[in-house]
Amino acid sequence: MLRTLTDAGPADIAIALGEFATRYVTPQIDVRGAVIEADRILLVREKSDGGWTLPGGFAEVGFSPAENVEKEIFEEAGINARAHALIGVRHKARHEYDADLRDFYKLFFLCETVDTFEIKPGIETTDVGFFALNDLPPLSTDRILQKDLIAAFEYLSRPTVFFD
C-alpha cells in the first residue's frame, strides 16, 4: 500500500516501517536558514537531486534549533551565520512539498552573516549562490517551496511568524 502512495523503494519503506514498529513515532525537525544579502537569498544546490534549497537539514541531538541551522549554513555554504529570528514553522505533509514517508516540521530562520565570507559548497552540496526572487533556479521541492522564500523576504518588512 505504501508503494502506491510514494516513489520510495522497498528498502526505504522497510526502514521506515522498522522505525515505526520500534519506537513511539514523533515528527522530526528540519531546520532551514534564510540569509538575505542585497535583496538576494542564499541557496545551495543539493547533490541528491540537483535542486536548490535554503541551507539546512534534520536537526541533530545536542544542538538547539538555532545552533543546528547555523551549523548547516556553515557546512553547506561555508558561511558563518547567526540565527536572528524564527520566521515560520510548517508541517511538511500539509503543504505542496514532494511526498515523504517521514513526518516532520520545518523550522525557518532568518539568519545574518557574522563576518566576511567566501561561499563554497560542502559535502552535501555542489554549488552555492545568492538569487533574486524573480530569478530563482529550479528548487528542490522536497525541501523548499517558492512560498518559503517569499515568506523570508516578507518577514524583513513585516516581522510576522507564519505557522500551521
Number of C-alpha atoms within 10 A of each C-alpha: 5 12 10 7 10 13 14 15 10 11 9 12 16 12 11 13 13 11 12 13 10 8 8 7 11 10 11 13 17 23 24 30 34 29 25 21 13 8 10 17 21 22 27 28 26 24 14 10 12 15 20 25 27 29 28 27 20 18 22 15 8 8 11 11 22 22 16 22 31 25 23 25 28 18 19 26 29 17 23 20 23 20 20 15 17 20 23 20 18 17 16 21 15 9 11 11 14 15 15 14 15 13 13 17 18 23 24 30 25 22 24 19 17 10 9 8 12 9 18 17 19 20 10 14 22 18 18 22 16 18 17 15 14 7 9 15 15 12 20 21 16 15 21 21 17 14 9 19 21 12 19 24 20 13 17 12 8 10 14 13 14 14 12 10
